[in-house]
Amino acid sequence: MKRLFAVLCLLLVFGCGDESTTTTTTTGTTTPTADDFNKTGTLQGKIMNALTGAALGGSDLQIFLVQGTQHRGPDRLITDLNSVLAGEYAFANIPVALSSANIVYKVVAVKNSFQRFEGELTIAAAGGGTDDTYNMIGNIYLFPLNAVSGDVSVFVLSPQGLPVPGATVRLTQNINLSNVLATSTSPTHRLGATNSLMASLSATTDAQGKATFAGSNLTLGGNYSVQVEPITFQGQQLAFFNPDLTTSFFVGIDSSTRTATLSNLDNVLFAHNASNQVPGTITPSGTLSVTFNQPIILSTTTFTASISSGSLASPSVTAQLSNGDATLTLTPSISTFPTAAGAAFITYSYAGTIFLKNSQTPTSFTLFGGINPVRNITTGANVSGVVQIKSN
């Protein structure tokens, strides 16, 4: 029996482009072995109208898989609308990543009078099994050219169900390749549609606890999550609301009304932004800067770091607080920079804890994961200690 496993994130791009110009990229620190390329995967699914769910067909319906400098058509594409399998497509013999490296490909779907679909695809094998084929189901939804996104409303409630006015609400677009927006266990097998990292949109709730986001500012078909900043309501300190991807939604497809119920929690700390939060950002110096929502105290200024490329020595790290102790800057002392082919990264670690400077409650937080991790409110994820210092 074939093993079924998939990890993917697809990007929706509006506008023109040449299908043959996208290159295959490799991320991570492990070079794919020959065995990686001996394993293959199959991507199959259905192409549908995102507004009606109807199958799309016709001679102008096209889909491509771009592998490096080559692009190929599907092994199967049923364009006859009279067929019960109209809109079905399949690509076979797609190289699969079995190592920690990710082999990223591009998927393009086009049809006259519909918005162009472009996406990035990674098929990763589970556990390096002995099967020769790995299968993925991914349905593609195309939006008509004249389709527009409606407004999105978010209602913020207290733990008692009361509307919370004056709360700062953010809509954050999910774009990281680590986000599993559609997997073999997904009930819809929908391929996620997003663009590059967008600055999170912000709105404030009114007297009814409602925050409204104009559809003109949203990516149609984009996948978003709701975050709500901590707020004091009726004497209670309500916590940072940051649900996982299981509660994310697709603009223009899922319900445009969302509800965020806050919980009680004192002394919440989060990061407003970090210099490495945009995927693919190259910082040759390796410096990492993180700005928090309030001043902090470090239990120790000792940070460690390692470089992913070859056997380069681990650099020493200087930690400095500025901006009223709300911004932390980590600067490595790198004597030898990576010269080998491929991307290179520096990874920071911190064994200490972070305390709030202006609080009388001894609540501690951890950085780069841990028991009580500091999260980035723009991305919704834990603050990352990984900085890319060299591209491929």
C-alpha positions, 0 to 999 in steps of 0.5 A: 500500500502506498503511504500518503503524506503531504506538506505544502503551502501555495502562493496566489499571485495576481498579474502576469509572469512567465511560467518557465522562469521560476527556479527550484530552491532548496532550504535547510542545511541538509543536501538532498541525497541521490535517494531523495530523487529516487522517490517520487510523488503524485499531485492530484486534485480538481480545479474549481470555481472558487465562488460556486464550487463548480468544476472548471474545464474548456480548452483554455484551462491549463495547469503547469508544474515548474521544476527548475528551468523546466515546466511540464503539463499534467499527466492528466487534465480532464477539460470536457465539462460533459465528463463526470470527472471534469476539472480533475488533474494529476502530475506524476513522478514528482521528486520527493524530499526525504531529508531535512531539505525541502525541494520546492516547486511551482504550480501554475493554473490559468483560465480565461476570465479567471485570476491566475493561480501560482503556488509553491509546492513541497512533497515531503515523505513521512519517516523515509519509508520503503514505498516508491510513491507518495500521493497528495490531493490538492484542489485548486480554486480559481476566482473570476476576474471580477470577483472581489473580497467582502469585508471581514468582521471580527467580534471580540468577547470576554471570557464571560461572553461580553463584547470588548470595545477598544481591543486591537485586532490583527489579521495575519496572512499565513505564508510560511512554508512550515504552515500545513494549510492542506494535508492528506487529512484535510477534509477539503484538501484545499491548496492554500492561496497566499502571497509573500508576507503581508504586514498584518492588518489592524483594526479596533473594536467598537462598542459592540466588540466588532472590528471591521477589515475592508475587503479591498485590503485583503488577498482574495483566497488568502489564508488568515488568522486572527490575533487580538492584543492583550487588553484590560477589560472591567479590571481584568487583564485579558490575554493575547489571542493567537489561535493555531492554524486549525482556526484560520480561514480563507477570504472569499471562501469561508465565513466572513464573520469571525469570533475571538473569545479572550481568556484571563492572563496577567502580564502578557509579553509578545514581540511587535516585530523581528528583523527575521520575520519575513521569510527569505530575508538575508542579513549577512551580518547575522544580527537579530533585532526583536522589539517587544510590547514592553520593557524587559529584563534578561536573567542573563545576557549570555546567548549562544549561536551556531552556523549551519554551513560546514564546520565553522566555529560557533560565534560569540554573541553580544546582547544589548537592550535599547529603546527603553529596554524594549528592543533586544539586539543580538550581534554575532562575532563571525570571524569566517563567513560561509563560502560553500554553495547553498544557503547558510543560517545562524541560529541563536539559543537562550537558556535564560528567562525574560522578566517584565520590567514594569511588573510586580508579578514574577512571570517569566518568559522564554525566547525561541520556544520553550515552556512560555515562549514569546510570540511574534504578533505579526506572524503569530509564531514563536519568535525565531532565533534563525537568521539567514546570512547567505542565499543559495 
